[in-house]
Amino acid sequence: MSFITTACGHELHLTSPRPGAITAHGIAHSLAQINRFTGHAARPYSVAEHSLLVVTIMQRELGIGCPHALLAGLMHDAHEAYCGDLHTPGKRVVGPAWDRFEATLCQAVRSAFALHSASGVHADTIKRADLIALATERRDLLPQTEATTTPWASLNGVHGITWLRLNDPHRAALSWADWRDAWLDLYEELDFARNESLTVTP
């Protein structure tokens, strides 16, 4: 069996995914329940919350207002709703087989939401925001002890944001459903803005 059943009741074939089986609601539902750092963070910290943080950083830290770019940022990890969130060291251990598997699902998501162009054009900006988010997450949510001081090469020269703390009690009190709804609300807002920007006035 090479398919999974999604939250929306679709069967998504992992080697030949159909765009019709990929929905924003299904992605939001899944990402809000997938924990980053394989569950080793100080609190449940989902891919949905991370994705929202990336968009906030793109807007506030990097000055991005283009809805195409922001939607691509929100969806940069959306494929993980179908392949899971394997940590970067694990991806390196698995090697090219994981890269091919993940790429298939990433391409399917981009096709489903017409994000190929925006994801390519804004790839560097999204990656920068992703790394700033990662530095913030490491600072606020992972243990800081003598045993965890090994530098992360990907974060060389990258610093976490100073205007938000991920260990804030208010954020910690939010449920997975809150993050699902917040992700979906932002998706709908950005998708509407993207469509509006494509409307040509005669």
C-alpha positions in Angstrom: 0.0 0.0 0.0 1.5 3.3 -1.1 -1.2 5.7 -0.1 -2.3 7.5 3.0 -5.8 8.6 4.1 -5.9 12.4 4.7 -8.0 14.3 7.2 -10.4 15.3 4.5 -11.0 11.6 3.6 -8.9 11.5 0.4 -6.5 8.7 -0.5 -3.2 10.3 -1.4 -0.8 8.1 -3.3 2.7 8.9 -2.2 4.5 8.0 -5.5 1.9 9.6 -7.8 -0.1 12.2 -5.8 -3.1 13.7 -7.4 -3.5 17.5 -6.8 -7.2 16.9 -6.1 -6.4 15.0 -2.9 -4.3 17.9 -1.6 -6.4 20.5 0.2 -5.6 23.5 2.4 -7.9 22.2 5.2 -6.1 18.8 5.2 -2.7 20.5 5.3 -3.7 22.8 8.2 -5.2 19.9 10.1 -2.0 17.8 9.7 0.6 20.4 10.2 -1.0 21.6 13.4 -0.5 18.1 14.9 3.0 17.4 13.6 5.7 18.5 16.1 9.0 19.9 15.0 12.3 18.7 16.5 10.7 15.2 16.8 8.9 16.3 19.9 12.0 17.3 21.8 11.0 21.0 22.2 10.0 22.4 25.6 6.4 22.3 24.5 4.4 20.9 21.6 5.6 23.1 18.7 3.9 22.3 15.4 4.9 22.8 11.8 1.8 25.0 11.5 3.0 27.3 14.2 6.5 27.3 12.6 5.0 28.2 9.2 3.1 31.1 10.6 6.3 32.3 12.3 8.1 32.2 8.9 5.4 34.4 7.3 5.6 36.9 10.3 9.4 37.1 9.9 9.0 37.7 6.2 6.7 40.5 6.8 8.2 42.2 9.9 11.9 41.3 9.6 12.4 41.2 5.9 9.8 43.7 4.8 7.9 41.4 2.4 4.4 42.3 1.5 3.8 40.4 -1.7 0.9 37.9 -1.2 2.5 35.5 -3.7 5.7 35.4 -1.7 4.0 35.2 1.7 1.7 32.4 0.5 4.8 30.5 -0.7 6.3 31.1 2.7 3.3 29.8 4.5 3.3 26.6 2.3 7.0 26.0 2.4 6.6 22.9 4.6 3.1 22.0 3.5 4.3 18.8 1.9 5.1 17.5 5.4 1.4 17.0 5.8 1.9 14.0 3.6 5.5 12.8 4.2 6.0 13.9 7.9 8.7 16.1 9.3 12.0 14.3 9.3 14.6 16.3 11.0 17.6 17.6 8.9 20.2 15.2 10.4 17.8 12.3 9.6 17.4 13.4 6.1 21.2 13.4 5.7 21.3 9.8 7.0 18.6 8.6 4.7 20.1 10.4 1.8 18.9 10.8 -1.8 16.0 8.4 -1.3 14.4 10.8 1.1 15.2 13.8 -1.1 13.3 12.2 -4.0 10.4 11.2 -1.9 10.0 14.6 -0.4 10.5 16.4 -3.7 7.6 14.4 -5.3 5.2 15.6 -2.6 6.6 19.1 -2.6 6.0 19.4 -6.3 2.5 18.0 -5.9 1.6 20.6 -3.3 3.0 23.5 -5.4 1.0 22.2 -8.4 -2.2 22.0 -6.3 -1.8 25.7 -5.2 -0.1 27.2 -8.3 3.0 28.0 -6.3 5.9 26.8 -8.6 6.8 30.3 -9.8 6.4 32.1 -6.4 8.4 29.3 -4.6 11.2 29.6 -7.0 11.4 33.4 -7.3 11.2 33.9 -3.5 13.2 30.8 -2.5 16.1 32.8 -1.0 13.8 35.0 1.1 11.8 32.1 2.4 15.0 30.2 3.3 16.3 33.3 5.1 13.1 33.6 7.1 13.1 29.8 7.8 16.6 30.0 9.3 15.7 33.1 11.4 12.7 31.1 12.7 15.0 28.1 13.4 17.4 30.3 15.4 14.5 31.6 17.4 13.2 28.1 18.0 16.5 26.8 19.1 16.9 29.7 21.6 13.4 29.5 23.1 12.4 25.9 22.9 15.4 23.6 23.0 17.6 22.9 26.1 20.5 25.2 26.6 23.1 23.1 28.5 26.8 22.4 28.2 25.9 19.2 26.3 23.9 21.2 23.6 26.5 23.8 22.7 27.6 22.3 19.4 27.1 25.0 16.7 24.6 24.4 14.0 26.4 25.1 10.8 23.2 26.3 9.1 22.7 29.0 11.7 26.2 30.6 11.3 25.6 34.3 11.3 21.8 33.9 11.8 20.2 35.4 14.9 16.7 34.8 16.3 14.2 37.6 16.4 14.1 39.9 19.5 10.4 41.0 19.3 8.8 37.7 20.0 9.4 34.8 22.4 8.2 31.3 21.6 8.1 30.3 25.3 5.6 33.0 26.1 2.8 31.4 28.2 0.1 32.7 25.9 1.5 30.9 22.9 2.0 27.8 25.0 -1.6 27.8 26.0 -2.9 27.7 22.5 -4.2 24.3 21.3 -3.4 22.4 18.1 -6.8 23.5 16.8 -6.0 27.1 17.4 -2.9 26.8 15.2 -4.8 24.9 12.6 -7.4 27.7 12.4 -4.7 30.4 12.4 -2.9 28.7 9.5 -6.1 28.2 7.5 -7.2 31.8 8.2 -3.9 33.2 6.9 -4.0 30.9 3.9 -7.4 32.1 2.9 -6.4 35.8 3.4 -3.2 35.4 1.3 -4.9 33.4 -1.4 -7.6 36.0 -1.7 -5.0 38.8 -1.9 -3.1 36.9 -4.5 -6.2 36.4 -6.6 -7.1 40.1 -6.2 -3.6 41.1 -7.4 -4.1 39.1 -10.6 -7.3 40.8 -11.5 -6.8 43.1 -14.4 -9.0 46.2 -14.6 -10.1 47.1 -18.1 
